[in-house]
Amino acid sequence: MKKKISLVFGGSRGIGKVIATTLKQRGDKVFVLSRKVSRSPNNININLSDEKDISYKIKRFLNKIKINNIIFSQRYRGENWKDDYQVSLHSVGLIINLLKKKLVKNSSVVIISSVSTRTILDDQSQSYHLTRSALEQLVKFFAVRLGKKNIRFNCVMPTKIIKPENKNFYNKKGKSIKDMMKIITPLNRMGTATDVANLVEFLTSEKSVFLTGLSIPVDGGTSLLSQESIVNIIKNNKSLLRSL
């Protein structure tokens, strides 16, 4: 059986790296596209803030292949909202339009967004919230427009989770945050990048061929709780109150 071709944008670190690893373990041939320069022939250095670089790299490296899956997991790190818009949102639409004729039947596109499409996060900027909300709408748009070509689009929305890069923090200095997240989460633990990757694996498999246009939170059920419920959970946990 021919290997599936999966592209992971932002796959050199964080959630994207775990997704890339999970798909490789499944047997996919994975191309990682990111800012990081690598000697691996399947790792492509690309500047998502530069339309010319995007077009050039896609034509140079991906022109002769057929694609089964595209996962967008890139993250802009900076203060310029215009660059955030370009990297987080505009580049996604541009890449989809450049590659849509390369996507095979029953292919899948998954965009990693955030629970910030439903709530406001204290530690994230205005542009972060706006671009993540727009990504969710982009998923719906392409799900309808490209559905007849059997191309599926879905959105994954993680909450604050444990990634390889912050695992030590949550086990040491940030343990109180981890404990609080565990207590207020119905499934009684903090989520991990592997939880996100497992969902992406499902959404890029034959088991999800009739699912498109969905926005799926990865939060262990926390978004189901009311403010009153969260307050009562914390109030009734004496050990947590002592640590605050």
Secondary structure as the mmCIF struct_conf table of DSSP 4:
data_model
#
loop_
_struct_conf.conf_type_id
_struct_conf.id
_struct_conf.beg_label_comp_id
_struct_conf.beg_label_asym_id
_struct_conf.beg_label_seq_id
_struct_conf.end_label_comp_id
_struct_conf.end_label_asym_id
_struct_conf.end_label_seq_id
HELX_LH_PP_P HELX_LH_PP_P1 LYS A 2 LYS A 4
STRN STRN1 ILE A 5 PHE A 9
TURN_TY1_P TURN_TY1_P1 GLY A 10 SER A 12
BEND BEND1 ARG A 13 ARG A 13
HELX_RH_AL_P HELX_RH_AL_P1 GLY A 14 ARG A 26
TURN_TY1_P TURN_TY1_P2 GLY A 27 GLY A 27
STRN STRN2 LYS A 29 SER A 34
BEND BEND2 ARG A 35 LYS A 36
BEND BEND3 ARG A 39 SER A 40
TURN_TY1_P TURN_TY1_P3 PRO A 41 ASN A 42
STRN STRN3 ASN A 43 ASN A 45
TURN_TY1_P TURN_TY1_P4 LEU A 48 SER A 49
HELX_RH_AL_P HELX_RH_AL_P2 GLU A 51 PHE A 61
BEND BEND4 LEU A 62 LEU A 62
TURN_TY1_P TURN_TY1_P5 ASN A 63 LYS A 64
STRN STRN4 ILE A 67 PHE A 72
BEND BEND5 GLY A 78 GLU A 79
HELX_RH_AL_P HELX_RH_AL_P3 TRP A 81 TYR A 85
HELX_RH_PI_P HELX_RH_PI_P1 GLN A 86 HIS A 90
HELX_RH_AL_P HELX_RH_AL_P4 SER A 91 LEU A 99
TURN_TY1_P TURN_TY1_P6 LYS A 100 LYS A 102
STRN STRN5 LEU A 103 ILE A 112
HELX_RH_3T_P HELX_RH_3T_P1 VAL A 115 THR A 117
TURN_TY1_P TURN_TY1_P7 ARG A 118 ARG A 118
BEND BEND6 THR A 119 THR A 119
TURN_TY1_P TURN_TY1_P8 ASP A 122 ASP A 123
BEND BEND7 GLN A 124 GLN A 124
HELX_RH_AL_P HELX_RH_AL_P5 GLN A 126 ARG A 145
BEND BEND8 LEU A 146 LEU A 146
HELX_RH_3T_P HELX_RH_3T_P2 GLY A 147 LYS A 149
TURN_TY1_P TURN_TY1_P9 ASN A 150 ASN A 150
STRN STRN6 ILE A 151 PRO A 158
BEND BEND9 LYS A 160 LYS A 160
STRN STRN7 ILE A 162 ILE A 162
TURN_TY1_P TURN_TY1_P10 PRO A 164 ASN A 166
HELX_RH_AL_P HELX_RH_AL_P6 LYS A 167 ASN A 171
TURN_TY1_P TURN_TY1_P11 LYS A 172 GLY A 174
HELX_RH_AL_P HELX_RH_AL_P7 LYS A 175 ILE A 184
BEND BEND10 THR A 185 THR A 185
TURN_TY1_P TURN_TY1_P12 PRO A 186 LEU A 187
BEND BEND11 ASN A 188 ARG A 189
STRN STRN8 THR A 192 THR A 192
HELX_RH_AL_P HELX_RH_AL_P8 ALA A 193 LEU A 203
TURN_TY1_P TURN_TY1_P13 THR A 204 THR A 204
BEND BEND12 SER A 205 SER A 205
HELX_RH_3T_P HELX_RH_3T_P3 GLU A 206 SER A 208
TURN_TY1_P TURN_TY1_P14 VAL A 209 PHE A 210
BEND BEND13 GLY A 213 GLY A 213
STRN STRN9 SER A 215 VAL A 218
BEND BEND14 ASP A 219 ASP A 219
TURN_TY1_P TURN_TY1_P15 GLY A 220 GLY A 221
HELX_RH_3T_P HELX_RH_3T_P4 THR A 222 LEU A 224
BEND BEND15 LEU A 225 LEU A 225
HELX_RH_AL_P HELX_RH_AL_P9 GLN A 227 LYS A 235
TURN_TY1_P TURN_TY1_P16 ASN A 236 ASN A 236
HELX_RH_AL_P HELX_RH_AL_P10 LYS A 238 SER A 243
#
